[in-house]
């Protein structure tokens, strides 16, 4: 096998804009990463996810394809 073909897998400190910081491993070559969204502040993981329905599309879908009472 060839030498030095794979990048180094090193520890990286990650800091989020919400203030959360953690350490992981990466091949990016940097010692520190700055991210905008992490699992502590993302709406999907926090349970604060909302459906934004400005044109009534969700209601029209539910009326068309939703379960109908007999």
matplotlib code that plots the C-alpha trace (Angstrom):
import matplotlib.pyplot as plt

x = [0.0, 1.1, 2.2, 0.5, -2.6, -5.1, -5.7, -5.0, -7.9, -7.4, -9.3, -11.2, -12.9, -16.3, -18.1, -21.6, -23.1, -25.5, -22.5, -22.4, -18.9, -17.7, -14.8, -14.9, -12.6, -12.3, -10.1, -10.6, -7.1, -8.2, -7.9, -11.1, -14.4, -17.2, -20.7, -24.1, -26.4, -25.8, -28.0, -28.5, -30.1, -31.6, -35.4, -35.7, -33.7, -35.2, -38.8, -39.6, -40.1, -43.0, -44.7, -44.9, -48.0, -48.5, -50.6, -52.8, -51.1, -51.1, -54.8, -55.6, -53.4, -55.2, -58.6, -57.7, -55.8, -56.6, -58.8, -62.5, -65.2, -67.8]
y = [0.0, 3.6, 5.7, 8.9, 8.4, 8.9, 12.1, 12.3, 11.6, 14.1, 15.6, 18.8, 21.3, 22.3, 25.4, 26.3, 29.8, 28.9, 28.4, 24.6, 23.2, 19.6, 17.6, 15.1, 13.7, 14.9, 14.8, 18.5, 19.5, 22.2, 22.2, 24.2, 24.4, 27.0, 25.9, 27.7, 24.8, 21.8, 19.1, 21.3, 24.2, 22.6, 22.6, 19.0, 17.8, 20.2, 19.4, 23.0, 22.2, 24.1, 23.7, 27.1, 27.1, 30.5, 29.4, 26.8, 23.9, 21.6, 22.0, 21.4, 18.3, 17.0, 17.7, 15.9, 12.9, 12.8, 10.1, 10.6, 9.8, 7.3]
z = [0.0, -0.6, 2.3, 3.3, 1.1, 4.0, 5.8, 9.5, 11.8, 14.7, 17.6, 16.8, 19.2, 17.9, 19.1, 18.2, 18.0, 20.8, 23.2, 23.2, 22.8, 22.3, 21.0, 18.1, 15.5, 11.9, 8.9, 8.1, 9.2, 11.6, 15.4, 15.9, 14.0, 14.4, 13.5, 13.4, 14.5, 16.7, 18.3, 21.4, 19.4, 16.3, 16.3, 15.2, 18.2, 20.8, 19.9, 18.9, 15.2, 13.7, 10.3, 8.6, 6.4, 4.8, 1.8, 3.5, 1.7, 4.8, 5.3, 1.6, 1.7, 4.8, 3.2, 0.0, 1.3, 5.0, 6.6, 6.1, 8.5, 7.3]

ax = plt.figure().add_subplot(projection="3d")
ax.plot(x, y, z, "-o")
ax.set_aspect("equal")
plt.show()
